[in-house]
Every structure is written in C-alpha cells, then in structure tokens.
Amino acid sequence: MTCPNCRNTQTSVLFPRVFIDIRRVRRADEQSVDRDDSVRRMRQQLERIQAELDAEKTARNLTNAELQLARQERDIARAERDTVITERESNIYVREAARSERDAAFRALEAAMHDRETAIGERDAAVRDRDAAIRDRDAAVDERESVCIQLDIACAERNMVYAERKTCEKCHPAASKRKNFVPFSGMQWNARSSRSESDSPHAYALVTSERDAALKQRDRVRIELQAALAERDSALAERDSVRAELGMARTELRASRTELDAVRGVPPDTAHVLPDISRRGRDAGHSEGPSQRF
C-alpha cells in the first residue's frame, strides 16, 4: 500500500522482503480501466454506427418502397394516359366516321333534292302542256258548241220556214190551206186532217230527210262534244292530282332543305322557297270541276 506520509510505493511495511511495484499494478489497473472504457466507447460507437446503419437501411428500405410506389403510380398514370389516348383516338375515329357518314348523307340528300327539283320541273312542264292541251280542247269544245248552236238556229229557222210554207213548192198549192200541220214534231200530217199523208209524199220525204240529216249531224256533234268534255274533265282531274302530288313534293323538299340548313347551321334562305303553281291555269278562265253544260 502507499504510505500516507512519504507516499512511497516501492516498499511495503508488510512485506519487507518482497519488492512490489505498486505503480505497475496501478498502471495495469488504469490500463485495464482505460481499456474497458475504450471498449465501452468502441461498443457505444459500434452501437451508434449499427444504429446509424439500421437507420440508413430503414431509410433505404423506405426509399425503395417509395420508389416502388412511385414506379407503380407512374405505371398507373402511364396506363391511364394510354387509355385516355386510346379513347381519344377511338373518339376521333368514330367522329371522323360519323362525319364521313353525315357528309355522305348530305350528298345523298342533295342528290335527292336535285332529283326532286328536276322531277318537279318536269311535272311543271307536263302541267303546262296539259293546261295548253286543255285550253285547245276548250277552244274545240267552244267551236263545236257554236256549231251546235248554229245548227240549232238553222234547224229552228228551217222549221219556221217549213211552218210558213207547210210543204215544198211542188205541193204548196195542195197543202197551203192545212192548219193542223205540225212540222217540228215528226213532220207528219195530222191524222184528223181531211187528207192523208199520201196527198203530199214528196213534201214529207223531203222534209224528213233533211230533218233527219240535220238531227244526225247535231247528235254526232253533241256526242263528240260530250266526249271532248269528258276527256277535258279527266284531264282536269289528272292535273289536280298532279298538282296535289307536286304540293306534297314541294312540302317534303322544303322540309328537307330546312333540316339540311338546321344541321349545317345556315339561316333559312328565302331563295329556296319554290313558286306555288296550285292556282296556275285558273286565271285563264277554266273551271276546275266537271262540266255541267249538258
């Protein structure tokens, strides 16, 4: 032990014969303590380093997980973007197909409208031709009616002459005194007369032959007139049906033009309004109904 007075550590009062180097032991103890401290420090440092490594590993794992999540999100975003692009492309294709179909429909509609306009023009020309034919037939009917009227007037004048003359010049002296001679109703002698028909055969044959010829001609002209009137009435009915069909076609054409303008976004054009021919031909003095002359 160390002397408390002289601080001598080389000798001991207890063991005089044994040399003990206490300082060496103390130094060894200090070295062991220092070594324990260094070991402890090294262990602490090792633990700290291990903790740092664990933290770095955990951070690296977290970073890897975040990277994987980011990659997954990126893949999902790419898939969504590809889906959106595909949908847009499909929509574009569908839109182009619809636009091409609509253009084809527009072209077909325009062609149909052109064909309808051509048909309407042809029907208008046919109606004008039929109106001209009807006017010609009306003129022929009027001429035949005037011929019938002239024939009736001629027959009336002839009957008046026959009533005045009673017979021809050859039989005039014998038949001039007969008061009951009826020339228009059969041109026969009255049965109550004092003379028979054989008294003036020449007068009777002449009057009846002329009368029959005039009546036959008048009946033939009237039959032709009735046939012409019936033909004119049928032509008028056909013209009215054609005009009704033209009106329906014009209505459909206006509806088609309105629909086409609405689809195109063009305001309605008053130039597309077609003229109405429903009253064409009426101003010429023609009646629309069947004739009531006979």
C-alpha positions as protocol buffer text, in pm:
chain_id: "A"
residue {
  index: 1
  type: MET
  ca { x: 0 y: 0 z: 0 }
}
residue {
  index: 2
  type: THR
  ca { x: 110 y: 356 z: -36 }
}
residue {
  index: 3
  type: CYS
  ca { x: 246 y: 534 z: 272 }
}
residue {
  index: 4
  type: PRO
  ca { x: 33 y: 822 z: 367 }
}
residue {
  index: 5
  type: ASN
  ca { x: 335 y: 1019 z: 490 }
}
residue {
  index: 6
  type: CYS
  ca { x: 610 y: 974 z: 236 }
}
residue {
  index: 7
  type: ARG
  ca { x: 397 y: 845 z: -49 }
}
residue {
  index: 8
  type: ASN
  ca { x: 645 y: 567 z: -110 }
}
residue {
  index: 9
  type: THR
  ca { x: 507 y: 299 z: -326 }
}
residue {
  index: 10
  type: GLN
  ca { x: 818 y: 96 z: -388 }
}
residue {
  index: 11
  type: THR
  ca { x: 838 y: -61 z: -40 }
}
residue {
  index: 12
  type: SER
  ca { x: 584 y: -206 z: 183 }
}
residue {
  index: 13
  type: VAL
  ca { x: 587 y: -224 z: 554 }
}
residue {
  index: 14
  type: LEU
  ca { x: 404 y: -551 z: 547 }
}
residue {
  index: 15
  type: PHE
  ca { x: 635 y: -742 z: 315 }
}
residue {
  index: 16
  type: PRO
  ca { x: 986 y: -614 z: 354 }
}
residue {
  index: 17
  type: ARG
  ca { x: 1144 y: -895 z: 157 }
}
residue {
  index: 18
  type: VAL
  ca { x: 918 y: -869 z: -146 }
}
residue {
  index: 19
  type: PHE
  ca { x: 955 y: -589 z: -391 }
}
residue {
  index: 20
  type: ILE
  ca { x: 621 y: -492 z: -521 }
}
residue {
  index: 21
  type: ASP
  ca { x: 584 y: -241 z: -789 }
}
residue {
  index: 22
  type: ILE
  ca { x: 253 y: -95 z: -694 }
}
residue {
  index: 23
  type: ARG
  ca { x: 275 y: 162 z: -963 }
}
residue {
  index: 24
  type: ARG
  ca { x: 295 y: -108 z: -1222 }
}
residue {
  index: 25
  type: VAL
  ca { x: -14 y: -272 z: -1079 }
}
residue {
  index: 26
  type: ARG
  ca { x: -187 y: 59 z: -1060 }
}
residue {
  index: 27
  type: ARG
  ca { x: -83 y: 135 z: -1412 }
}
residue {
  index: 28
  type: ALA
  ca { x: -217 y: -200 z: -1520 }
}
residue {
  index: 29
  type: ASP
  ca { x: -537 y: -133 z: -1339 }
}
residue {
  index: 30
  type: GLU
  ca { x: -557 y: 206 z: -1504 }
}
residue {
  index: 31
  type: GLN
  ca { x: -480 y: 48 z: -1837 }
}
residue {
  index: 32
  type: SER
  ca { x: -749 y: -212 z: -1783 }
}
residue {
  index: 33
  type: VAL
  ca { x: -988 y: 63 z: -1683 }
}
residue {
  index: 34
  type: ASP
  ca { x: -887 y: 262 z: -1984 }
}
residue {
  index: 35
  type: ARG
  ca { x: -921 y: -47 z: -2195 }
}
residue {
  index: 36
  type: ASP
  ca { x: -1268 y: -109 z: -2054 }
}
residue {
  index: 37
  type: ASP
  ca { x: -1355 y: 249 z: -2120 }
}
residue {
  index: 38
  type: SER
  ca { x: -1219 y: 228 z: -2470 }
}
residue {
  index: 39
  type: VAL
  ca { x: -1404 y: -97 z: -2522 }
}
residue {
  index: 40
  type: ARG
  ca { x: -1717 y: 63 z: -2385 }
}
residue {
  index: 41
  type: ARG
  ca { x: -1667 y: 363 z: -2609 }
}
residue {
  index: 42
  type: MET
  ca { x: -1598 y: 139 z: -2901 }
}
residue {
  index: 43
  type: ARG
  ca { x: -1908 y: -64 z: -2819 }
}
residue {
  index: 44
  type: GLN
  ca { x: -2110 y: 256 z: -2790 }
}
residue {
  index: 45
  type: GLN
  ca { x: -1962 y: 380 z: -3112 }
}
residue {
  index: 46
  type: LEU
  ca { x: -2031 y: 41 z: -3268 }
}
residue {
  index: 47
  type: GLU
  ca { x: -2386 y: 50 z: -3141 }
}
residue {
  index: 48
  type: ARG
  ca { x: -2423 y: 405 z: -3268 }
}
residue {
  index: 49
  type: ILE
  ca { x: -2278 y: 302 z: -3600 }
}
residue {
  index: 50
  type: GLN
  ca { x: -2506 y: 0 z: -3603 }
}
residue {
  index: 51
  type: ALA
  ca { x: -2800 y: 221 z: -3519 }
}
residue {
  index: 52
  type: GLU
  ca { x: -2699 y: 459 z: -3796 }
}
residue {
  index: 53
  type: LEU
  ca { x: -2665 y: 164 z: -4031 }
}
residue {
  index: 54
  type: ASP
  ca { x: -3004 y: 36 z: -3925 }
}
residue {
  index: 55
  type: ALA
  ca { x: -3149 y: 384 z: -3972 }
}
residue {
  index: 56
  type: GLU
  ca { x: -2985 y: 408 z: -4312 }
}
residue {
  index: 57
  type: LYS
  ca { x: -3110 y: 62 z: -4401 }
}
residue {
  index: 58
  type: THR
  ca { x: -3458 y: 155 z: -4283 }
}
residue {
  index: 59
  type: ALA
  ca { x: -3437 y: 479 z: -4477 }
}
residue {
  index: 60
  type: ARG
  ca { x: -3309 y: 284 z: -4778 }
}
residue {
  index: 61
  type: ASN
  ca { x: -3594 y: 40 z: -4745 }
}
residue {
  index: 62
  type: LEU
  ca { x: -3839 y: 327 z: -4712 }
}
residue {
  index: 63
  type: THR
  ca { x: -3678 y: 492 z: -5010 }
}
residue {
  index: 64
  type: ASN
  ca { x: -3706 y: 169 z: -5208 }
}
residue {
  index: 65
  type: ALA
  ca { x: -4072 y: 133 z: -5103 }
}
residue {
  index: 66
  type: GLU
  ca { x: -4135 y: 493 z: -5202 }
}
residue {
  index: 67
  type: LEU
  ca { x: -3957 y: 430 z: -5528 }
}
residue {
  index: 68
  type: GLN
  ca { x: -4170 y: 123 z: -5590 }
}
residue {
  index: 69
  type: LEU
  ca { x: -4484 y: 318 z: -5505 }
}
residue {
  index: 70
  type: ALA
  ca { x: -4370 y: 599 z: -5730 }
}
residue {
  index: 71
  type: ARG
  ca { x: -4298 y: 347 z: -6007 }
}
residue {
  index: 72
  type: GLN
  ca { x: -4640 y: 189 z: -5957 }
}
residue {
  index: 73
  type: GLU
  ca { x: -4805 y: 530 z: -5963 }
}
residue {
  index: 74
  type: ARG
  ca { x: -4606 y: 615 z: -6273 }
}
residue {
  index: 75
  type: ASP
  ca { x: -4714 y: 289 z: -6439 }
}
residue {
  index: 76
  type: ILE
  ca { x: -5076 y: 357 z: -6340 }
}
residue {
  index: 77
  type: ALA
  ca { x: -5051 y: 711 z: -6474 }
}
residue {
  index: 78
  type: ARG
  ca { x: -4897 y: 578 z: -6798 }
}
residue {
  index: 79
  type: ALA
  ca { x: -5176 y: 320 z: -6829 }
}
residue {
  index: 80
  type: GLU
  ca { x: -5440 y: 586 z: -6768 }
}
residue {
  index: 81
  type: ARG
  ca { x: -5272 y: 815 z: -7017 }
}
residue {
  index: 82
  type: ASP
  ca { x: -5258 y: 534 z: -7273 }
}
residue {
  index: 83
  type: THR
  ca { x: -5624 y: 459 z: -7204 }
}
residue {
  index: 84
  type: VAL
  ca { x: -5717 y: 824 z: -7246 }
}
residue {
  index: 85
  type: ILE
  ca { x: -5513 y: 846 z: -7566 }
}
residue {
  index: 86
  type: THR
  ca { x: -5676 y: 530 z: -7698 }
}
residue {
  index: 87
  type: GLU
  ca { x: -6020 y: 663 z: -7612 }
}
residue {
  index: 88
  type: ARG
  ca { x: -5941 y: 994 z: -7777 }
}
residue {
  index: 89
  type: GLU
  ca { x: -5813 y: 816 z: -8086 }
}
residue {
  index: 90
  type: SER
  ca { x: -6121 y: 594 z: -8094 }
}
residue {
  index: 91
  type: ASN
  ca { x: -6341 y: 900 z: -8043 }
}
residue {
  index: 92
  type: ILE
  ca { x: -6157 y: 1075 z: -8322 }
}
residue {
  index: 93
  type: TYR
  ca { x: -6203 y: 773 z: -8548 }
}
residue {
  index: 94
  type: VAL
  ca { x: -6571 y: 748 z: -8454 }
}
residue {
  index: 95
  type: ARG
  ca { x: -6613 y: 1122 z: -8507 }
}
residue {
  index: 96
  type: GLU
  ca { x: -6444 y: 1104 z: -8845 }
}
residue {
  index: 97
  type: ALA
  ca { x: -6659 y: 806 z: -8941 }
}
residue {
  index: 98
  type: ALA
  ca { x: -6973 y: 990 z: -8826 }
}
residue {
  index: 99
  type: ARG
  ca { x: -6860 y: 1300 z: -9015 }
}
residue {
  index: 100
  type: SER
  ca { x: -6798 y: 1097 z: -9330 }
}
residue {
  index: 101
  type: GLU
  ca { x: -7137 y: 929 z: -9292 }
}
residue {
  index: 102
  type: ARG
  ca { x: -7301 y: 1267 z: -9237 }
}
residue {
  index: 103
  type: ASP
  ca { x: -7126 y: 1408 z: -9544 }
}
residue {
  index: 104
  type: ALA
  ca { x: -7240 y: 1107 z: -9745 }
}
residue {
  index: 105
  type: ALA
  ca { x: -7594 y: 1160 z: -9612 }
}
residue {
  index: 106
  type: PHE
  ca { x: -7570 y: 1530 z: -9705 }
}
residue {
  index: 107
  type: ARG
  ca { x: -7454 y: 1440 z: -10056 }
}
residue {
  index: 108
  type: ALA
  ca { x: -7732 y: 1183 z: -10092 }
}
residue {
  index: 109
  type: LEU
  ca { x: -7986 y: 1435 z: -9962 }
}
residue {
  index: 110
  type: GLU
  ca { x: -7860 y: 1700 z: -10202 }
}
residue {
  index: 111
  type: ALA
  ca { x: -7877 y: 1450 z: -10488 }
}
residue {
  index: 112
  type: ALA
  ca { x: -8231 y: 1355 z: -10384 }
}
residue {
  index: 113
  type: MET
  ca { x: -8326 y: 1723 z: -10362 }
}
residue {
  index: 114
  type: HIS
  ca { x: -8176 y: 1783 z: -10708 }
}
residue {
  index: 115
  type: ASP
  ca { x: -8370 y: 1485 z: -10845 }
}
residue {
  index: 116
  type: ARG
  ca { x: -8687 y: 1616 z: -10680 }
}
residue {
  index: 117
  type: GLU
  ca { x: -8631 y: 1960 z: -10826 }
}
residue {
  index: 118
  type: THR
  ca { x: -8577 y: 1804 z: -11168 }
}
residue {
  index: 119
  type: ALA
  ca { x: -8892 y: 1594 z: -11128 }
}
residue {
  index: 120
  type: ILE
  ca { x: -9086 y: 1900 z: -11014 }
}
residue {
  index: 121
  type: GLY
  ca { x: -8963 y: 2095 z: -11315 }
}
residue {
  index: 122
  type: GLU
  ca { x: -9063 y: 1810 z: -11546 }
}
residue {
  index: 123
  type: ARG
  ca { x: -9403 y: 1787 z: -11378 }
}
residue {
  index: 124
  type: ASP
  ca { x: -9445 y: 2164 z: -11409 }
}
residue {
  index: 125
  type: ALA
  ca { x: -9370 y: 2136 z: -11779 }
}
residue {
  index: 126
  type: ALA
  ca { x: -9619 y: 1849 z: -11807 }
}
residue {
  index: 127
  type: VAL
  ca { x: -9880 y: 2054 z: -11622 }
}
residue {
  index: 128
  type: ARG
  ca { x: -9820 y: 2348 z: -11854 }
}
residue {
  index: 129
  type: ASP
  ca { x: -9850 y: 2119 z: -12155 }
}
residue {
  index: 130
  type: ARG
  ca { x: -10170 y: 1973 z: -12014 }
}
residue {
  index: 131
  type: ASP
  ca { x: -10303 y: 2323 z: -11950 }
}
residue {
  index: 132
  type: ALA
  ca { x: -10227 y: 2413 z: -12309 }
}
residue {
  index: 133
  type: ALA
  ca { x: -10399 y: 2095 z: -12430 }
}
residue {
  index: 134
  type: ILE
  ca { x: -10698 y: 2169 z: -12207 }
}
residue {
  index: 135
  type: ARG
  ca { x: -10716 y: 2521 z: -12347 }
}
residue {
  index: 136
  type: ASP
  ca { x: -10704 y: 2377 z: -12700 }
}
residue {
  index: 137
  type: ARG
  ca { x: -10977 y: 2128 z: -12611 }
}
residue {
  index: 138
  type: ASP
  ca { x: -11183 y: 2407 z: -12456 }
}
residue {
  index: 139
  type: ALA
  ca { x: -11145 y: 2605 z: -12775 }
}
residue {
  index: 140
  type: ALA
  ca { x: -11251 y: 2300 z: -12978 }
}
residue {
  index: 141
  type: VAL
  ca { x: -11544 y: 2244 z: -12742 }
}
residue {
  index: 142
  type: ASP
  ca { x: -11646 y: 2608 z: -12773 }
}
residue {
  index: 143
  type: GLU
  ca { x: -11620 y: 2582 z: -13151 }
}
residue {
  index: 144
  type: ARG
  ca { x: -11831 y: 2265 z: -13153 }
}
residue {
  index: 145
  type: GLU
  ca { x: -12082 y: 2427 z: -12920 }
}
residue {
  index: 146
  type: SER
  ca { x: -12101 y: 2723 z: -13156 }
}
residue {
  index: 147
  type: VAL
  ca { x: -12154 y: 2476 z: -13445 }
}
residue {
  index: 148
  type: CYS
  ca { x: -12429 y: 2306 z: -13241 }
}
residue {
  index: 149
  type: ILE
  ca { x: -12586 y: 2642 z: -13169 }
}
residue {
  index: 150
  type: GLN
  ca { x: -12566 y: 2736 z: -13538 }
}
residue {
  index: 151
  type: LEU
  ca { x: -12720 y: 2401 z: -13630 }
}
residue {
  index: 152
  type: ASP
  ca { x: -12997 y: 2454 z: -13376 }
}
residue {
  index: 153
  type: ILE
  ca { x: -13056 y: 2802 z: -13513 }
}
residue {
  index: 154
  type: ALA
  ca { x: -13056 y: 2667 z: -13869 }
}
residue {
  index: 155
  type: CYS
  ca { x: -13300 y: 2391 z: -13771 }
}
residue {
  index: 156
  type: ALA
  ca { x: -13525 y: 2643 z: -13597 }
}
residue {
  index: 157
  type: GLU
  ca { x: -13515 y: 2875 z: -13898 }
}
residue {
  index: 158
  type: ARG
  ca { x: -13582 y: 2584 z: -14132 }
}
residue {
  index: 159
  type: ASN
  ca { x: -13870 y: 2467 z: -13917 }
}
residue {
  index: 160
  type: MET
  ca { x: -14009 y: 2817 z: -13917 }
}
residue {
  index: 161
  type: VAL
  ca { x: -13978 y: 2823 z: -14297 }
}
residue {
  index: 162
  type: TYR
  ca { x: -14144 y: 2482 z: -14314 }
}
residue {
  index: 163
  type: ALA
  ca { x: -14416 y: 2602 z: -14083 }
}
residue {
  index: 164
  type: GLU
  ca { x: -14473 y: 2901 z: -14306 }
}
residue {
  index: 165
  type: ARG
  ca { x: -14454 y: 2705 z: -14631 }
}
residue {
  index: 166
  type: LYS
  ca { x: -14614 y: 2391 z: -14483 }
}
residue {
  index: 167
  type: THR
  ca { x: -14451 y: 2193 z: -14763 }
}
residue {
  index: 168
  type: CYS
  ca { x: -14232 y: 2237 z: -15066 }
}
residue {
  index: 169
  type: GLU
  ca { x: -14313 y: 2448 z: -15374 }
}
residue {
  index: 170
  type: LYS
  ca { x: -14443 y: 2146 z: -15567 }
}
residue {
  index: 171
  type: CYS
  ca { x: -14702 y: 2056 z: -15304 }
}
residue {
  index: 172
  type: HIS
  ca { x: -14764 y: 2411 z: -15187 }
}
residue {
  index: 173
  type: PRO
  ca { x: -15095 y: 2471 z: -15357 }
}
residue {
  index: 174
  type: ALA
  ca { x: -15241 y: 2148 z: -15215 }
}
residue {
  index: 175
  type: ALA
  ca { x: -15104 y: 2182 z: -14860 }
}
residue {
  index: 176
  type: SER
  ca { x: -15109 y: 2555 z: -14807 }
}
residue {
  index: 177
  type: LYS
  ca { x: -15458 y: 2550 z: -14657 }
}
residue {
  index: 178
  type: ARG
  ca { x: -15384 y: 2288 z: -14390 }
}
residue {
  index: 179
  type: LYS
  ca { x: -15400 y: 2444 z: -14041 }
}
residue {
  index: 180
  type: ASN
  ca { x: -15313 y: 2135 z: -13840 }
}
residue {
  index: 181
  type: PHE
  ca { x: -14973 y: 2060 z: -13997 }
}
residue {
  index: 182
  type: VAL
  ca { x: -14703 y: 2012 z: -13727 }
}
residue {
  index: 183
  type: PRO
  ca { x: -14359 y: 2034 z: -13895 }
}
residue {
  index: 184
  type: PHE
  ca { x: -14130 y: 2003 z: -13586 }
}
residue {
  index: 185
  type: SER
  ca { x: -14286 y: 1703 z: -13407 }
}
residue {
  index: 186
  type: GLY
  ca { x: -14221 y: 1432 z: -13661 }
}
residue {
  index: 187
  type: MET
  ca { x: -14302 y: 1640 z: -13967 }
}
residue {
  index: 188
  type: GLN
  ca { x: -14615 y: 1426 z: -14020 }
}
residue {
  index: 189
  type: TRP
  ca { x: -14962 y: 1514 z: -14125 }
}
residue {
  index: 190
  type: ASN
  ca { x: -15223 y: 1519 z: -13857 }
}
residue {
  index: 191
  type: ALA
  ca { x: -15443 y: 1212 z: -13858 }
}
residue {
  index: 192
  type: ARG
  ca { x: -15756 y: 1429 z: -13819 }
}
residue {
  index: 193
  type: SER
  ca { x: -15696 y: 1615 z: -14142 }
}
residue {
  index: 194
  type: SER
  ca { x: -15923 y: 1561 z: -14436 }
}
residue {
  index: 195
  type: ARG
  ca { x: -15628 y: 1447 z: -14649 }
}
residue {
  index: 196
  type: SER
  ca { x: -15383 y: 1165 z: -14581 }
}
residue {
  index: 197
  type: GLU
  ca { x: -15006 y: 1158 z: -14598 }
}
residue {
  index: 198
  type: SER
  ca { x: -15019 y: 1022 z: -14949 }
}
residue {
  index: 199
  type: ASP
  ca { x: -15163 y: 1354 z: -15067 }
}
residue {
  index: 200
  type: SER
  ca { x: -14809 y: 1511 z: -15046 }
}
residue {
  index: 201
  type: PRO
  ca { x: -14547 y: 1232 z: -15041 }
}
residue {
  index: 202
  type: HIS
  ca { x: -14277 y: 1444 z: -15199 }
}
residue {
  index: 203
  type: ALA
  ca { x: -14304 y: 1714 z: -14932 }
}
residue {
  index: 204
  type: TYR
  ca { x: -14300 y: 1464 z: -14649 }
}
residue {
  index: 205
  type: ALA
  ca { x: -13995 y: 1275 z: -14783 }
}
residue {
  index: 206
  type: LEU
  ca { x: -13801 y: 1596 z: -14847 }
}
residue {
  index: 207
  type: VAL
  ca { x: -13871 y: 1743 z: -14505 }
}
residue {
  index: 208
  type: THR
  ca { x: -13800 y: 1422 z: -14313 }
}
residue {
  index: 209
  type: SER
  ca { x: -13475 y: 1351 z: -14499 }
}
residue {
  index: 210
  type: GLU
  ca { x: -13338 y: 1699 z: -14439 }
}
residue {
  index: 211
  type: ARG
  ca { x: -13454 y: 1696 z: -14079 }
}
residue {
  index: 212
  type: ASP
  ca { x: -13303 y: 1353 z: -14011 }
}
residue {
  index: 213
  type: ALA
  ca { x: -12971 y: 1454 z: -14165 }
}
residue {
  index: 214
  type: ALA
  ca { x: -12961 y: 1773 z: -13956 }
}
residue {
  index: 215
  type: LEU
  ca { x: -13057 y: 1585 z: -13640 }
}
residue {
  index: 216
  type: LYS
  ca { x: -12797 y: 1316 z: -13706 }
}
residue {
  index: 217
  type: GLN
  ca { x: -12528 y: 1577 z: -13763 }
}
residue {
  index: 218
  type: ARG
  ca { x: -12632 y: 1763 z: -13449 }
}
residue {
  index: 219
  type: ASP
  ca { x: -12637 y: 1441 z: -13245 }
}
residue {
  index: 220
  type: ARG
  ca { x: -12295 y: 1344 z: -13379 }
}
residue {
  index: 221
  type: VAL
  ca { x: -12153 y: 1686 z: -13295 }
}
residue {
  index: 222
  type: ARG
  ca { x: -12307 y: 1668 z: -12947 }
}
residue {
  index: 223
  type: ILE
  ca { x: -12163 y: 1319 z: -12889 }
}
residue {
  index: 224
  type: GLU
  ca { x: -11821 y: 1446 z: -12994 }
}
residue {
  index: 225
  type: LEU
  ca { x: -11873 y: 1747 z: -12771 }
}
residue {
  index: 226
  type: GLN
  ca { x: -11964 y: 1526 z: -12474 }
}
residue {
  index: 227
  type: ALA
  ca { x: -11660 y: 1304 z: -12539 }
}
residue {
  index: 228
  type: ALA
  ca { x: -11437 y: 1612 z: -12555 }
}
residue {
  index: 229
  type: LEU
  ca { x: -11591 y: 1744 z: -12232 }
}
residue {
  index: 230
  type: ALA
  ca { x: -11539 y: 1408 z: -12059 }
}
residue {
  index: 231
  type: GLU
  ca { x: -11180 y: 1398 z: -12181 }
}
residue {
  index: 232
  type: ARG
  ca { x: -11128 y: 1753 z: -12060 }
}
residue {
  index: 233
  type: ASP
  ca { x: -11277 y: 1668 z: -11720 }
}
residue {
  index: 234
  type: SER
  ca { x: -11047 y: 1365 z: -11687 }
}
residue {
  index: 235
  type: ALA
  ca { x: -10751 y: 1582 z: -11786 }
}
residue {
  index: 236
  type: LEU
  ca { x: -10855 y: 1840 z: -11525 }
}
residue {
  index: 237
  type: ALA
  ca { x: -10883 y: 1568 z: -11258 }
}
residue {
  index: 238
  type: GLU
  ca { x: -10543 y: 1432 z: -11355 }
}
residue {
  index: 239
  type: ARG
  ca { x: -10398 y: 1783 z: -11346 }
}
residue {
  index: 240
  type: ASP
  ca { x: -10544 y: 1838 z: -10999 }
}
residue {
  index: 241
  type: SER
  ca { x: -10392 y: 1509 z: -10877 }
}
residue {
  index: 242
  type: VAL
  ca { x: -10055 y: 1606 z: -11027 }
}
residue {
  index: 243
  type: ARG
  ca { x: -10078 y: 1946 z: -10859 }
}
residue {
  index: 244
  type: ALA
  ca { x: -10158 y: 1783 z: -10526 }
}
residue {
  index: 245
  type: GLU
  ca { x: -9861 y: 1549 z: -10572 }
}
residue {
  index: 246
  type: LEU
  ca { x: -9644 y: 1847 z: -10664 }
}
residue {
  index: 247
  type: GLY
  ca { x: -9759 y: 2029 z: -10350 }
}
residue {
  index: 248
  type: MET
  ca { x: -9664 y: 1730 z: -10135 }
}
residue {
  index: 249
  type: ALA
  ca { x: -9329 y: 1703 z: -10310 }
}
residue {
  index: 250
  type: ARG
  ca { x: -9266 y: 2074 z: -10256 }
}
residue {
  index: 251
  type: THR
  ca { x: -9356 y: 2040 z: -9888 }
}
residue {
  index: 252
  type: GLU
  ca { x: -9112 y: 1748 z: -9850 }
}
residue {
  index: 253
  type: LEU
  ca { x: -8846 y: 1945 z: -10037 }
}
residue {
  index: 254
  type: ARG
  ca { x: -8892 y: 2248 z: -9809 }
}
residue {
  index: 255
  type: ALA
  ca { x: -8873 y: 2021 z: -9502 }
}
residue {
  index: 256
  type: SER
  ca { x: -8554 y: 1859 z: -9637 }
}
residue {
  index: 257
  type: ARG
  ca { x: -8399 y: 2199 z: -9707 }
}
residue {
  index: 258
  type: THR
  ca { x: -8495 y: 2323 z: -9359 }
}
residue {
  index: 259
  type: GLU
  ca { x: -8343 y: 2013 z: -9198 }
}
residue {
  index: 260
  type: LEU
  ca { x: -8027 y: 2046 z: -9407 }
}
residue {
  index: 261
  type: ASP
  ca { x: -7992 y: 2416 z: -9317 }
}
residue {
  index: 262
  type: ALA
  ca { x: -8052 y: 2337 z: -8949 }
}
residue {
  index: 263
  type: VAL
  ca { x: -7783 y: 2068 z: -8950 }
}
residue {
  index: 264
  type: ARG
  ca { x: -7539 y: 2292 z: -9133 }
}
residue {
  index: 265
  type: GLY
  ca { x: -7620 y: 2589 z: -8912 }
}
residue {
  index: 266
  type: VAL
  ca { x: -7716 y: 2805 z: -9207 }
}
residue {
  index: 267
  type: PRO
  ca { x: -8006 y: 3052 z: -9160 }
}
residue {
  index: 268
  type: PRO
  ca { x: -8312 y: 2978 z: -9376 }
}
residue {
  index: 269
  type: ASP
  ca { x: -8276 y: 3123 z: -9724 }
}
residue {
  index: 270
  type: THR
  ca { x: -8584 y: 3272 z: -9883 }
}
residue {
  index: 271
  type: ALA
  ca { x: -8441 y: 3189 z: -10225 }
}
residue {
  index: 272
  type: HIS
  ca { x: -8511 y: 2823 z: -10159 }
}
residue {
  index: 273
  type: VAL
  ca { x: -8886 y: 2888 z: -10146 }
}
residue {
  index: 274
  type: LEU
  ca { x: -9031 y: 2737 z: -10460 }
}
residue {
  index: 275
  type: PRO
  ca { x: -9316 y: 2909 z: -10651 }
}
residue {
  index: 276
  type: ASP
  ca { x: -9664 y: 2772 z: -10597 }
}
residue {
  index: 277
  type: ILE
  ca { x: -9848 y: 2659 z: -10909 }
}
residue {
  index: 278
  type: SER
  ca { x: -10163 y: 2543 z: -10730 }
}
residue {
  index: 279
  type: ARG
  ca { x: -10362 y: 2826 z: -10891 }
}
residue {
  index: 280
  type: ARG
  ca { x: -10179 y: 2825 z: -11222 }
}
residue {
  index: 281
  type: GLY
  ca { x: -10423 y: 2787 z: -11507 }
}
residue {
  index: 282
  type: ARG
  ca { x: -10726 y: 2909 z: -11312 }
}
residue {
  index: 283
  type: ASP
  ca { x: -10671 y: 3265 z: -11428 }
}
residue {
  index: 284
  type: ALA
  ca { x: -10719 y: 3151 z: -11787 }
}
residue {
  index: 285
  type: GLY
  ca { x: -11091 y: 3104 z: -11725 }
}
residue {
  index: 286
  type: HIS
  ca { x: -11102 y: 2725 z: -11683 }
}
residue {
  index: 287
  type: SER
  ca { x: -11336 y: 2562 z: -11437 }
}
residue {
  index: 288
  type: GLU
  ca { x: -11185 y: 2303 z: -11203 }
}
residue {
  index: 289
  type: GLY
  ca { x: -11494 y: 2088 z: -11170 }
}
residue {
  index: 290
  type: PRO
  ca { x: -11664 y: 1869 z: -11431 }
}
residue {
  index: 291
  type: SER
  ca { x: -11862 y: 2040 z: -11700 }
}
residue {
  index: 292
  type: GLN
  ca { x: -12233 y: 2099 z: -11641 }
}
residue {
  index: 293
  type: ARG
  ca { x: -12321 y: 2211 z: -11991 }
}
residue {
  index: 294
  type: PHE
  ca { x: -12525 y: 1900 z: -12072 }
}
